[in-house]
């Protein structure tokens, strides 16, 4: 995983055993990264997500995408 990828989401995505057993979430929330990605995969727009989760920012949604991209890239090279 490249350092520039980490910077894209590092300040917005956290994983802490005390919060949802370490599931990656948007910082300061209990909204899992996987849920945000699921909304996007289901056809919801960033605006739709922000309407349903007004405590999130567009940058949070983009951080979730950057996290997924970095993870997918890591998984490919880890095989």
ABEGO torsion letter per residue (X at the ends): XBAAAAAAAAAABBBBAABGGGBBBBBGBABBAAAAAAAAAAGBBAAAAAAABAABBAAAAAAAAAAAAAAAAAAAAAX
